[in-house]
Amino acid sequence: MIKNYEKLIDNGLTQKDKEARRITLNCILSALNAVNPKKVILNSIKREGNTIIIKHYKFNLEKYRNIYVLGGGKASGLMAEAIEKTLGDKITDGIINVVKGTEKSIKTEKIRINGATHPIPGEEGVKGTKEMLQIAQKANQDDLIIVLISGGGSALMPCPVEPVTLEDKKTVTSLLLKCGATIDEINSVRKHLSSFKGGQLAKAAYPATVISLIISDVVGDPLDIIASGPTVPDNSKFQDAYNVLKKYNIFDKMPENVKKRIQQGLLGKIEETPKTGDKIFRNVHNILIASNRTACMAAVKKANDFGMNSILLSTYIEGEARHVGTVLAGLAKEIYNYDDPVKKPAVVVCGGETTVTVTGNGKGGRNQELVLGSAFKISELEGVAIASIDTDGIDGASDAAGAIADGQTLKRAQELSLNAIEYLINNNSYEFFKKLGDAIFTGPTGTNVNDLTVITIL
């Protein structure tokens, strides 16, 4: 899955550095394999005749006249393939929004695959989402709707509520992505500009039975935040959306339709999104089937297989990417020098989602910036490697999944006349690692469970 795997290992200047890189990359590969959406679905759903078992839930398929499959996200295409393999003879109709350009790789017969743009929403996404709402609205109490939800679903399933337009949503999304807002904050705004998000798909589907199968890309796995929770009660209010826009000083930059809607919401002139206790959720079952922790635990297991002393530091890592990189590199240095908090040879695994406040005009992503931030502190430490990737294979605005660095990264950069500090200041981590040959390329992985960082200390 890592296209330049051999090259990334060969870039180590010493045998010890090469080995640290090899272990690090193999832990990442194991993590990605563990969250392959097709495998996750097939492992999560057991079918016995006309009964399906999902965790502690049992559903008798004979009860339902029609079974529809809806949803969207970076992992939802492969999830749809697996659902058809399991329930193909029972499915009536369905449509899934996936990242445009990947739709032809998804092989389904009954579930239609619709390409949509990400991270900025587009017309194709609106079209597919409206079809989902139409299917949900015609379903009745004798029908079953299976909703496939994964990271990226917010952008891939846009359905702006009037008078907000798609162009308005594009502006909002672009401003929120650039200002350093967290995914929780971004989605609290999106939900209040949509007729689909924030429990509103469940509202459209009532009184049908709804099973949402969810792969999380949000730190802590809050179901109402993942893909903006189309089938989950919404805990946020118009006040929260307003607070986010004011916090990052972008409320005044919002399109007039957006400002007007939020202001009317604050005054109680617009109905809030559905909340906990609403009758529309009585037959809705939201089931988490994979998350960042799934990937991290697989990386830890692989490290153990290598005979390493491994530790899962946290799956809640957040903060400014470059600063998080500095902190994690500090931990690596502590292990290198003092064997604390774990003895060498060691692998430290962590996950979450950092942010980048863009001040320069370079190209990069949070994972590449995290690794570049770490390179200064691990400089000249032999047998230490740190890699960080976005599990969807697309880090920020680049075509790299992330990057890897070791104790000789800055030395190699100097030999190529690359000033690491200048690249960091300009948010140009992609060009830095590309020139070094240390950008990690996977292409779209078909999954998305936040970011993964692996540190090896030999």
C-alpha positions in Angstrom: 0.0 0.0 0.0 3.0 2.3 0.5 4.1 2.9 -3.1 7.6 4.1 -2.3 8.2 1.7 0.6 11.7 0.5 -0.4 12.9 4.0 -1.2 11.7 5.3 2.2 13.8 2.6 3.9 16.8 3.1 1.6 16.9 6.8 2.6 18.3 5.8 6.0 22.0 6.6 6.1 22.9 3.8 8.5 21.7 0.3 8.9 20.2 1.2 12.2 18.2 4.1 10.7 17.0 1.8 7.9 15.8 -0.7 10.4 14.0 2.0 12.4 12.3 3.1 9.2 11.3 -0.4 8.2 9.7 -1.2 11.6 7.8 2.2 11.5 6.5 1.7 8.0 5.4 -1.9 8.7 3.5 -0.8 11.8 1.7 1.8 9.6 0.9 -0.9 7.0 -0.7 -3.2 9.6 -2.8 -0.3 10.9 -4.1 0.5 7.5 -4.9 -3.2 6.9 -6.9 -3.4 10.1 -9.2 -0.5 9.1 -9.8 -1.7 5.5 -13.6 -0.9 5.3 -14.5 -4.1 3.4 -12.8 -6.3 6.1 -14.3 -4.2 8.9 -17.9 -4.7 7.5 -17.4 -8.4 6.8 -16.0 -8.9 10.3 -18.7 -6.8 12.0 -21.8 -8.4 10.3 -22.7 -12.1 10.7 -25.6 -13.4 8.6 -27.5 -16.5 9.6 -30.2 -17.1 7.0 -32.5 -14.1 7.2 -31.0 -12.8 10.5 -28.1 -10.5 10.7 -26.1 -10.0 13.9 -24.1 -6.8 14.4 -22.4 -6.7 17.8 -25.3 -7.3 20.3 -28.0 -6.4 17.8 -30.1 -8.9 15.9 -32.3 -8.0 12.9 -34.7 -10.3 11.2 -34.6 -9.4 7.5 -38.0 -11.0 6.9 -39.7 -8.2 8.8 -38.8 -5.7 6.1 -40.5 -5.1 2.8 -37.6 -3.0 1.4 -34.0 -2.6 2.3 -32.2 0.5 1.2 -28.5 1.4 1.5 -27.5 5.1 1.8 -24.5 7.0 2.9 -21.2 8.6 2.1 -17.6 9.1 3.1 -14.1 8.1 2.1 -14.6 4.5 3.3 -18.2 4.1 2.2 -17.5 2.7 -1.2 -15.7 -0.4 0.1 -18.3 -0.6 2.9 -21.0 -0.8 0.2 -19.1 -3.6 -1.6 -19.1 -5.6 1.6 -22.8 -4.9 2.4 -23.7 -6.2 -1.1 -21.7 -9.3 -0.5 -23.5 -9.9 2.7 -27.1 -8.7 1.8 -27.1 -8.4 -2.0 -30.2 -10.6 -2.5 -32.2 -8.5 0.0 -31.2 -5.0 -1.1 -33.9 -3.0 -3.0 -32.0 0.1 -3.9 -29.3 2.4 -2.7 -26.9 5.3 -3.4 -23.5 6.1 -1.8 -21.5 9.3 -2.3 -17.7 8.6 -2.6 -14.7 10.8 -3.5 -14.9 11.7 -7.2 -12.4 9.7 -9.2 -12.7 6.6 -7.1 -16.2 5.6 -8.0 -15.2 3.3 -10.9 -13.1 1.2 -8.6 -16.2 0.3 -6.5 -17.9 -2.8 -7.7 -21.6 -2.9 -6.8 -24.8 -3.9 -8.7 -27.7 -2.7 -6.6 -26.1 0.2 -4.8 -25.4 3.2 -7.1 -22.0 4.8 -6.6 -21.9 8.6 -7.0 -18.7 10.6 -7.2 -18.6 13.8 -5.2 -15.9 16.4 -4.4 -13.9 16.6 -1.2 -13.0 18.6 0.9 -15.0 21.4 -0.8 -18.6 20.3 -1.5 -19.9 20.2 -5.1 -23.0 19.8 -7.2 -22.5 16.1 -7.6 -22.6 15.7 -3.9 -25.8 17.7 -3.6 -27.4 15.6 -6.3 -26.6 12.3 -4.6 -27.6 13.6 -1.1 -31.0 14.7 -2.4 -31.6 11.3 -3.8 -30.8 9.8 -0.4 -33.3 12.1 1.2 -35.9 11.1 -1.4 -35.4 7.4 -0.7 -35.5 8.0 3.1 -38.7 10.0 2.8 -40.6 7.3 0.9 -39.6 4.6 3.3 -42.2 3.5 5.9 -42.3 1.4 9.1 -41.9 -1.9 7.2 -38.6 -0.8 5.6 -35.0 -0.9 6.7 -32.4 1.7 5.8 -28.8 0.8 6.2 -26.6 4.0 6.4 -22.9 3.7 5.7 -21.0 6.6 7.4 -17.3 7.4 7.4 -14.9 10.3 7.6 -15.3 12.8 4.8 -19.0 12.4 4.8 -19.7 16.0 5.7 -18.2 17.3 2.5 -19.4 14.4 0.4 -23.0 14.7 1.4 -23.9 18.4 1.2 -27.5 19.5 1.1 -27.6 23.2 2.0 -30.9 24.5 3.5 -32.5 27.5 1.8 -31.5 30.3 1.4 -28.0 29.0 1.9 -26.5 28.0 -1.5 -23.8 25.6 -2.5 -21.4 28.5 -3.2 -22.1 29.7 0.3 -21.2 26.3 1.7 -18.0 26.2 -0.3 -17.0 29.6 1.2 -17.8 28.5 4.7 -15.9 25.2 4.3 -12.9 26.9 2.8 -12.7 29.5 5.6 -13.1 26.9 8.4 -10.4 24.6 6.9 -7.9 27.5 6.7 -8.5 29.0 10.2 -7.4 26.0 12.2 -10.8 25.0 13.5 -11.2 21.4 14.8 -13.5 18.9 13.0 -16.0 19.2 15.9 -16.1 22.9 15.4 -16.4 22.7 11.6 -19.2 20.2 11.8 -21.2 22.2 14.4 -21.4 24.9 11.8 -22.1 22.6 8.9 -25.0 20.9 10.7 -26.9 24.2 11.0 -26.6 25.0 7.3 -27.9 21.6 6.1 -31.2 19.7 5.6 -29.4 16.4 5.9 -26.8 16.6 8.7 -27.4 16.7 12.5 -30.0 13.9 12.7 -32.0 15.2 9.8 -31.6 12.0 7.7 -33.1 10.1 10.6 -36.0 12.6 10.6 -36.6 12.0 6.9 -36.5 8.2 7.4 -38.9 8.1 10.3 -40.7 5.7 11.0 -38.4 3.2 9.1 -35.8 1.2 11.0 -32.3 2.7 10.5 -29.0 0.9 11.1 -26.0 3.2 10.7 -22.7 1.5 10.5 -20.0 4.0 11.4 -16.2 4.2 10.8 -15.0 7.1 12.9 -12.5 9.8 11.8 -13.1 12.0 14.8 -11.0 12.1 18.0 -13.0 10.3 20.8 -15.5 8.9 18.3 -18.5 11.2 19.1 -21.2 9.9 16.8 -22.9 13.2 16.4 -19.7 14.7 14.9 -18.7 11.9 12.5 -19.8 13.1 9.0 -21.9 15.6 11.0 -24.1 12.8 12.4 -27.0 12.5 9.9 -28.7 9.8 12.0 -27.6 11.0 15.4 -29.2 13.4 17.8 -27.4 16.7 17.5 -25.8 18.1 20.7 -24.9 21.4 19.2 -27.0 24.5 18.8 -27.0 27.6 16.6 -25.2 29.3 19.5 -22.3 26.8 19.1 -22.0 27.5 15.4 -22.0 31.2 16.0 -19.3 30.9 18.8 -17.0 29.0 16.4 -17.3 31.6 13.7 -16.6 34.4 16.2 -13.8 32.5 17.9 -11.8 32.4 14.6 -12.9 35.9 13.6 -14.6 34.7 10.4 -18.2 35.5 11.1 -18.0 38.8 9.3 -16.5 37.0 6.3 -19.5 34.6 6.0 -21.9 35.0 3.1 -25.0 37.0 3.9 -27.3 34.0 3.7 -25.2 32.1 6.3 -25.1 35.1 8.7 -28.8 35.6 8.3 -29.6 31.9 9.0 -27.4 31.7 12.1 -28.8 35.0 13.5 -32.4 33.8 13.0 -31.4 30.6 14.7 -30.0 32.5 17.7 -33.4 34.4 17.9 -35.3 31.1 17.9 -37.0 31.8 14.5 -35.6 28.6 13.0 -36.1 25.2 14.4 -33.1 23.5 16.0 -31.7 20.2 14.7 -33.3 17.1 16.3 -32.2 16.4 19.9 -31.9 13.4 22.2 -35.4 12.1 23.2 -37.0 13.0 19.9 -39.3 10.1 18.7 -37.6 10.0 15.3 -34.6 8.1 17.0 -36.7 5.3 18.5 -35.9 2.9 15.6 -32.4 4.2 14.9 -29.3 2.1 15.8 -26.0 3.9 15.4 -23.2 1.3 15.6 -19.5 2.2 15.7 -17.5 -0.5 13.9 -14.0 0.9 13.5 -12.0 3.9 14.7 -8.5 5.4 15.2 -8.0 3.0 18.1 -8.6 0.0 15.8 -5.7 1.2 13.7 -3.4 2.1 16.6 -3.9 -1.2 18.3 -3.0 -3.0 15.1 0.2 -0.9 14.9 1.0 -1.9 18.5 0.5 -5.5 17.8 2.8 -5.4 14.8 5.5 -3.7 16.9 5.1 -6.5 19.5 5.6 -9.0 16.6 9.0 -7.3 15.9 10.0 -7.9 19.6 9.7 -4.2 20.4 8.5 -2.7 23.7 5.4 -0.9 22.5 3.1 1.6 24.0 -0.1 3.2 22.8 0.3 6.8 24.0 -3.1 8.2 23.1 -5.8 8.3 20.5 -6.7 11.8 21.6 -3.8 13.7 20.2 -4.8 17.3 19.1 -3.1 20.6 18.8 -0.9 22.6 16.4 0.8 20.0 14.3 4.4 21.4 14.5 4.2 21.7 18.2 2.8 18.2 18.7 5.7 17.0 16.6 8.1 18.7 18.9 6.5 17.1 22.0 6.5 13.6 20.5 10.1 14.0 19.5 10.9 15.0 23.1 9.3 11.7 24.2 11.4 9.8 21.7 14.5 11.5 23.1 13.6 10.6 26.6 13.3 7.0 25.7 16.5 7.1 23.7 18.5 8.6 26.6 16.8 7.2 29.7 14.6 4.3 28.7 11.5 6.1 30.1 8.5 5.7 29.9 9.4 2.5 28.0 12.7 0.7 27.5 14.5 0.5 24.1 13.9 -1.0 21.6 10.6 0.7 21.6 7.7 1.8 19.4 5.4 4.6 20.5 2.0 4.7 18.7 -0.5 7.5 18.9 -3.5 8.9 16.9 -5.8 11.8 16.7 -6.0 14.8 14.5 -3.8 17.9 14.8 -4.4 21.2 13.0 -2.4 23.6 11.0 -2.9 27.4 11.2 -1.8 28.4 7.7 0.4 31.5 7.6 2.6 30.7 4.6 1.8 29.9 1.0 3.4 26.5 0.8 2.0 23.1 0.2 1.6 20.4 2.9 -0.6 18.8 5.5 -0.8 18.4 9.2 1.0 15.0 9.2 3.9 16.3 7.2 4.1 19.4 9.3 4.1 17.3 12.4 7.0 15.2 11.2 9.0 18.3 10.1 8.4 19.8 13.5 9.8 16.7 15.1 12.9 16.5 12.9 14.8 19.3 14.9 14.6 17.5 18.2 15.6 14.0 17.0 18.5 15.4 15.0 21.6 13.2 15.1 19.9 10.4 17.1 20.7 7.1 15.3 18.0 4.5 15.1 15.1 6.9 15.7 12.4 7.3 13.1 9.0 9.1 13.2 6.3 8.8 10.6 2.8 10.3 10.6 0.1 9.8 8.0 -3.5 10.6 7.3 -5.1 7.2 7.0 -7.1 8.3 4.0 -3.9 8.6 2.1 -4.3 12.3 1.4 -2.6 14.7 3.8 -3.9 18.2 3.5 -3.8 19.7 0.0 -1.0 17.3 -1.1 -1.0 13.9 -2.8 1.1 12.4 0.0 -0.3 10.5 3.0 2.3 11.9 5.3 6.1 11.7 5.8 8.9 10.0 7.7 12.0 11.5 9.3 15.0 10.2 11.3 18.0 11.6 13.1 19.8 12.4 9.8 16.9 14.2 8.1 18.3 17.7 8.8 21.8 16.7 7.7 20.4 15.3 4.4 18.4 18.5 4.0 21.4 20.7 4.5 23.3 18.7 1.8 20.5 19.6 -0.6 20.5 23.2 0.5 17.0 22.9 2.0 16.4 25.2 5.0 14.0 23.2 7.2 13.0 26.2 9.3 12.0 28.2 6.2 10.0 25.3 4.9 8.2 25.0 8.3 7.5 28.7 8.5 6.0 28.7 5.0 3.8 25.6 5.7 5.7 23.9 2.9 6.4 20.5 4.4 5.3 18.7 1.3 8.0 20.2 -0.9 10.6 19.6 1.8 9.9 15.9 2.1 9.3 15.4 -1.6 12.7 16.8 -2.3 14.2 14.5 0.3 12.3 11.5 -1.0 10.6 11.1 2.4 7.0 11.9 1.6 4.9 8.8 2.0 2.7 7.9 -0.9 -0.2 5.5 -0.7 -2.8 7.0 -2.9 -6.4 7.0 -1.7 -6.6 4.1 0.8 -10.4 3.8 0.8 -10.6 4.3 4.6 -10.4 7.2 7.0 -9.8 7.0 10.8 -7.9 10.1 11.6 -4.1 10.3 11.7 -1.6 7.8 12.9 1.9 8.5 14.2 4.5 5.8 14.8 7.9 6.4 16.5 10.6 3.7 16.6 13.6 4.0 18.9 16.2 1.3 18.6 
